[in-house]
Amino acid sequence: MSESAAVGTAQRSLAAWVDSVTGQHVEALVPIPGGGSRNTYVVDTADRARYLLRVDNGLGPLSKTIFTIGREYRILSALHAAGRAVPAIHHHSEAHAALLMEFIHGKTSYQVSADLELQRRIQANLMREIVALHSHDVADLGLSEFAEDREVGAALARDLGILGAMVRDLALLKEPEVDFALRWLASNVPDPEGRACLAHGDVGPGNFLFDEHGAIRAIIDWEVAHMGHPLEDLAAVLCRALGVSFGTAAEHIANYEHETGEPVDRRKLDYFVILVLTRWYVGLNLALSRPSVSQHVAVLATYRQSVAYTLVCMLARQYRIDVPALEPLPAPSASVFIHDHIVDTLETLVGPAVNDPFVAERVRGATNLARFLRDREVYGAERELREQQRGIEALTGTAYASHELALADLCRIAREVPLTGAEPLVHCLVAVASRRQAIWAAAMGSMAHRVIGY
């Protein structure tokens, strides 16, 4: 059976399960665009009820990890009972790895262009909800599985251990910046004896709903929630704003300081930005190591590039290394006319003719991938690999028989180099990341030029 046929069979099975638990026939099961690790559907039943169905179809980056749908069910149930802004869970199925949830009316920052006053209200209300989340004691919430990690040091050790295991299990997409970031994070833990709190881990634009007055209706997508440091969710807000414009870092930091009554230490915030970016990079690599038709590969690949580049920029900041401005690509040759034709067809003919939001999002993604393929041909895929190999050879003083051997040695160096004196390695990582970002820039649009600055 093909993967697309299997997906169709799974959707019919899900609809039958919803029929059985609601006592009503499913009239529509409509996929929602976006989502990197779970599939989400809007469900309409014959009695005009509407639900949200969240599913781990076994093909996502978190499938077969500790971040199960059952774990998310326990977290959401506890937080809803505690009065936090999360959807109610109507039914949970381990067999289907699915949650049938309350459908909450609201908008995300991806779907609305709010005026400046409303944006600031949304940002302030979101930070208020985040700080309120951190005030809960997990034992009081009934989340005994989280109660062991009472201190930040223990919580981060567990988190970094999980990420390290995921990296070791990756069949593809080994990246030296991940190896280096994991070591840097393990050696620079701030406030190790401080109180750990329940952190969402992925909060920010796209993962919350708000109403026309700017009130937060719900925070969603809790699959990677864990015990961590309170600054981690502030860092996540800053990192998710790489994907869509969402205020400024200064505004989010000021809102956080207002809610907590404490100043934010920028060096500690650097740490948690690097942690969040590393976690996302690992997850995105997992997803792209085993892509499927159910995933929005274009969004995953584009966001992976944004995360990778920003992670290297943040590591460079720790070593006081300047990141050069992006250089424009050479003028395109006539040989890329086929790519331009594909882009033009998708953008001017196919896209405007599509009414289904899910399909329209896939068309936009395919258009951007075509842009990337065009610009990689303009630059030259072999040239990019050759330049990267030469940079690694300059760093190590070794000649390699292939790019694969050079990259493997760079990963080894990233795992072994002393953290004090790692500047030559970081310079090499910056050169590689900047080159890739320039090739991806047209496909990324404004995302290519967003930075985390405070």
C-alpha positions in Angstrom: 0.0 0.0 0.0 1.3 3.4 -0.9 1.9 6.0 1.8 -0.9 8.2 0.5 -3.3 5.3 0.5 -2.3 4.4 4.0 -3.0 8.0 5.1 -6.5 7.8 3.6 -7.2 4.5 5.4 -6.0 6.0 8.7 -8.3 9.0 8.3 -11.3 6.7 7.7 -10.3 4.8 10.8 -10.1 8.0 12.8 -13.5 9.2 11.5 -15.0 5.8 12.7 -13.4 6.3 16.1 -14.9 9.8 16.4 -18.3 8.4 15.3 -18.0 5.8 18.1 -17.1 8.2 21.0 -19.4 11.1 20.0 -22.4 9.0 18.8 -22.6 11.3 15.8 -21.5 10.7 12.2 -18.4 12.7 11.1 -19.5 15.0 8.2 -16.0 16.5 7.6 -12.4 15.8 8.6 -10.4 18.8 7.4 -6.6 18.9 7.9 -5.2 22.2 9.3 -2.1 23.5 7.5 1.2 23.6 9.4 2.2 21.5 12.3 5.7 19.9 12.3 5.2 16.9 14.5 1.4 16.1 14.8 -1.4 16.1 12.4 -4.4 18.2 13.3 -7.9 18.2 11.8 -11.1 20.1 12.3 -14.0 17.7 12.8 -17.6 18.5 12.0 -20.3 16.0 13.1 -23.9 15.5 12.0 -25.3 17.3 15.1 -23.3 20.5 14.0 -20.7 20.0 16.8 -17.1 20.9 16.0 -14.0 19.4 17.5 -10.2 19.5 17.0 -8.6 16.1 16.4 -4.9 15.8 17.1 -3.0 12.7 15.9 0.4 11.2 15.9 0.3 9.2 12.7 3.6 7.4 13.4 5.5 9.3 10.7 6.4 12.6 12.5 9.7 13.5 14.1 8.4 12.8 17.6 6.8 9.5 16.7 8.3 6.6 18.6 10.0 8.9 21.1 9.1 9.7 24.8 6.9 12.6 23.5 3.8 10.5 23.0 0.2 11.7 22.5 -0.6 10.1 25.8 2.0 12.3 27.5 0.4 15.4 25.9 -3.0 14.2 27.0 -1.9 14.1 30.6 -0.3 17.5 30.4 -3.4 19.1 28.8 -5.8 17.5 31.2 -3.9 18.7 34.2 -3.5 22.2 32.9 -7.2 22.5 32.0 -8.2 21.3 35.4 -5.9 24.0 36.9 -7.7 26.7 34.9 -4.9 27.4 32.3 -5.8 28.5 28.8 -5.7 25.1 27.0 -8.4 23.1 25.2 -10.5 20.6 27.1 -9.9 16.9 26.1 -13.1 15.0 25.3 -11.6 11.7 24.4 -8.2 10.0 24.2 -7.3 6.9 22.2 -4.0 5.1 22.7 -4.8 2.8 19.8 -5.2 5.7 17.4 -2.6 7.9 19.1 -5.3 10.6 19.0 -6.9 13.4 21.1 -10.4 14.6 20.4 -10.4 18.1 21.8 -12.5 21.2 22.4 -12.6 23.4 19.3 -11.7 26.9 20.4 -12.6 29.8 18.2 -9.7 32.2 17.8 -7.0 33.3 15.4 -3.3 32.8 15.3 -0.7 35.5 14.4 -0.1 33.6 11.1 -3.7 34.3 10.0 -4.4 37.9 10.9 -2.8 41.3 10.4 -3.5 43.0 13.7 -2.9 46.7 14.3 0.0 47.8 16.5 -2.1 48.3 19.6 -3.8 44.9 19.3 -0.4 43.2 18.7 1.0 44.7 21.9 -2.0 43.6 23.8 -1.7 40.1 22.5 2.0 40.0 23.3 1.4 41.2 26.9 -1.4 38.8 27.5 0.6 35.9 26.1 3.5 36.7 28.5 1.1 36.9 31.4 -0.2 33.4 30.6 3.3 32.0 30.2 4.4 33.4 33.6 1.3 32.0 35.2 2.1 28.6 33.8 5.5 28.7 35.4 4.0 29.4 38.8 2.3 26.0 39.1 3.8 23.2 41.1 3.8 20.0 39.0 3.0 17.9 42.0 -0.1 19.9 42.7 -1.0 19.5 39.0 -0.8 15.7 39.4 2.0 15.4 36.9 4.1 13.0 39.0 6.3 12.1 36.0 7.7 15.6 36.0 8.1 16.0 39.8 11.6 14.4 39.9 13.3 17.3 38.2 12.9 20.0 40.9 16.1 21.9 40.1 17.1 23.4 36.8 20.4 21.5 36.6 18.6 18.1 36.8 15.9 19.2 34.4 18.4 20.4 31.8 20.6 17.3 32.2 17.6 15.2 31.4 16.6 17.4 28.4 20.1 17.4 26.9 20.4 13.7 27.4 17.2 13.2 25.4 18.5 15.5 22.6 21.8 13.7 22.6 20.1 10.3 22.2 18.0 11.6 19.3 21.1 13.0 17.6 22.9 9.6 17.9 19.9 7.8 16.5 19.7 10.1 13.4 20.4 8.1 10.2 21.0 11.2 8.2 21.6 15.0 8.5 24.5 15.0 10.9 25.4 18.6 11.6 28.5 19.8 13.5 26.8 22.9 14.9 24.4 20.5 16.8 27.3 18.5 18.2 29.0 21.7 19.3 25.8 23.3 20.7 25.0 20.3 22.8 28.5 20.4 24.4 28.3 24.1 24.9 24.9 23.8 26.6 26.0 21.1 28.9 29.0 23.2 30.1 27.2 26.5 30.6 24.0 25.7 32.5 22.7 28.8 34.3 21.1 28.6 37.8 21.6 24.8 38.2 20.2 24.9 41.7 17.3 27.1 40.8 13.6 26.0 40.8 12.6 24.2 37.7 9.2 24.8 36.2 6.9 23.3 33.6 7.8 24.9 30.3 5.8 24.7 27.1 9.0 24.7 25.1 7.5 25.8 21.8 5.3 28.7 22.7 4.9 31.7 20.4 3.3 32.7 17.1 1.2 29.9 15.6 0.9 28.1 18.9 -1.7 30.2 20.6 -5.2 31.5 19.8 -6.5 35.0 20.5 -9.7 36.8 20.1 -10.6 40.2 18.6 -9.7 42.0 21.8 -6.3 40.3 22.2 -7.2 37.9 25.0 -5.4 34.6 24.8 -8.1 31.9 24.2 -5.7 28.9 24.3 -2.1 27.9 24.1 -1.8 24.8 21.9 0.7 22.1 20.8 2.1 20.9 24.1 4.0 17.9 22.8 7.5 19.0 23.9 6.4 20.4 27.3 8.9 19.5 30.0 10.6 20.7 33.2 13.0 23.6 32.5 14.1 27.1 33.3 11.5 29.9 33.3 13.5 31.9 30.7 13.1 29.0 28.2 9.6 30.0 27.2 10.6 33.6 26.7 13.4 32.3 24.4 10.8 30.2 22.5 8.7 33.3 21.8 11.8 35.0 20.4 12.7 32.0 18.3 9.2 31.4 16.9 9.2 35.0 15.7 11.9 34.0 13.2 9.0 32.4 11.2 6.6 35.3 11.3 6.9 38.9 12.5 5.8 39.2 16.1 6.8 42.3 17.9 10.4 42.9 19.0 12.6 41.1 21.4 12.8 44.2 23.5 9.0 44.2 23.9 8.8 40.6 24.9 11.6 41.0 27.4 9.9 44.1 28.9 6.6 42.2 29.2 8.4 39.3 30.9 10.1 41.6 33.3 6.8 43.4 34.0 5.1 40.1 34.9 7.9 38.6 37.0 9.2 41.8 38.6 12.7 40.7 37.8 15.3 41.9 35.2 16.2 39.4 32.5 19.9 38.5 32.4 20.8 38.7 28.7 23.6 36.1 28.9 21.2 33.6 30.5 18.7 34.4 27.8 21.3 33.6 25.2 21.7 30.2 26.7 18.0 29.4 26.4 17.7 30.8 22.9 20.5 28.4 21.9 18.8 25.5 23.8 15.5 26.1 22.0 17.1 26.4 18.6 19.1 23.2 19.2 16.0 21.3 20.3 14.1 22.5 17.2 17.1 21.7 14.9 17.2 18.2 16.2 13.5 17.7 15.7 13.6 19.2 12.2 16.5 16.9 11.3 14.5 13.9 12.6 11.6 14.9 10.4 13.6 15.5 7.3 15.5 12.2 7.8 12.3 10.3 7.3 10.0 12.6 5.2 6.5 11.6 4.4 3.6 13.0 2.3 1.7 13.8 5.5 4.4 16.3 6.5 4.8 19.8 5.1 8.3 19.2 3.9 8.7 22.7 2.4 7.9 24.4 5.7 10.1 22.0 7.7 13.1 22.5 5.3 12.7 26.3 5.2 12.4 26.6 8.9 15.2 24.2 9.5 17.5 26.6 7.5 16.3 29.6 9.6 16.9 27.7 12.8 20.3 26.4 11.7 21.6 29.8 10.6 20.3 31.5 13.8 21.8 28.9 16.0 25.3 29.5 14.4 24.8 33.2 14.8 24.0 32.8 18.5 27.0 30.6 19.0 29.2 33.1 17.2 27.8 35.8 19.7 29.2 33.8 22.6 32.7 34.0 21.0 32.3 37.6 20.0 32.5 36.6 16.3 30.8 38.9 13.8 28.5 37.2 11.2 28.9 38.8 7.7 26.0 40.3 5.8 24.4 37.9 3.3 26.1 38.2 -0.1 23.9 38.3 -3.2 24.1 35.3 -5.5 25.6 35.5 -9.0 23.3 36.6 -11.8 21.3 33.6 -13.0 22.1 31.9 -16.3 19.7 30.8 -19.0 19.9 27.3 -17.7 17.5 28.0 -14.8 14.6 28.9 -17.0 12.9 25.6 -16.2 12.9 26.5 -12.4 11.6 30.0 -13.2 8.8 28.4 -15.3 7.8 26.1 -12.4 7.9 29.0 -9.9 5.8 31.2 -12.2 3.3 28.4 -12.9 2.8 27.6 -9.3 2.7 31.2 -8.2 0.5 32.8 -10.9 -1.6 29.9 -12.2 -2.0 27.1 -9.7 -2.0 29.1 -6.4 -4.8 31.5 -7.2 -6.9 28.7 -8.5 -6.8 26.7 -5.2 -9.5 27.3 -2.6 -8.5 24.6 -0.1 -6.3 26.3 2.5 -4.4 23.1 3.1 -3.6 22.6 -0.6 -2.8 26.3 -1.0 -0.2 26.1 1.7 1.4 23.1 0.0 1.5 25.0 -3.3 3.2 27.9 -1.6 5.7 25.6 -0.1 6.4 23.8 -3.4 6.9 27.3 -5.0 9.5 28.2 -2.4 11.3 24.8 -2.8 11.5 25.5 -6.6 13.1 28.9 -5.8 15.7 27.2 -3.6 16.5 24.6 -6.3 16.9 27.4 -8.8 19.3 29.4 -6.6 21.2 26.3 -5.6 21.8 25.7 -9.3 22.8 29.3 -9.8 25.4 29.0 -7.1 26.3 25.4 -7.9 25.7 22.5 -5.6 29.2 21.1 -6.3 30.7 24.5 -5.7 29.0 24.8 -2.3 30.3 21.4 -1.2 33.8 22.1 -2.5 34.0 25.4 -0.7 32.8 23.8 2.5 35.4 21.0 2.2 38.2 23.6 1.6 37.1 25.5 4.7 37.3 22.3 6.8 40.7 21.5 5.3 41.9 25.0 6.2 40.7 24.4 9.8 42.2 21.0 10.2 45.3 21.2 7.9 44.1 17.8 6.4 43.3 17.0 2.8 40.2 14.8 2.5 39.3 12.4 -0.3 35.6 13.5 -0.2 33.2 16.1 1.2 31.6 13.3 3.3 34.9 12.5 5.0 35.5 16.2 5.6 32.1 16.8 7.2 32.5 13.7 9.4 35.8 15.0 10.7 34.2 18.4 11.3 31.5 16.7 13.4 34.2 14.9 15.4 36.0 18.2 16.0 32.8 19.8 17.2 32.4 16.9 19.7 36.0 17.1 20.9 37.4 20.7 20.6 38.0 22.5 23.9 35.2 25.0 24.4 37.8 27.6 25.3 39.6 28.3 22.1 36.8 27.0 19.8 36.9 30.2 17.7 38.4 28.7 14.6 35.7 26.0 14.6 32.9 28.7 15.0 34.4 30.8 12.2 34.2 27.7 10.0 30.5 27.1 11.0 29.7 30.7 10.3 31.1 30.5 6.8 29.1 27.4 6.0 25.9 28.7 7.5 26.2 32.1 5.8 26.7 30.5 2.4 23.6 28.2 2.8 21.5 31.2 4.0 22.4 33.1 0.9 21.3 30.2 -1.3 18.1 29.8 0.6 17.3 33.6 0.9 14.9 33.9 -2.0 12.9 30.8 -0.9 12.7 32.1 2.7 11.6 35.7 1.8 11.6 38.1 4.7 12.4 35.1 7.1 16.0 35.1 5.7 16.7 38.5 7.3 15.1 38.1 10.7 17.5 38.0 13.6 17.2 37.7 17.4 18.6 40.8 18.8 18.4 42.3 22.3 
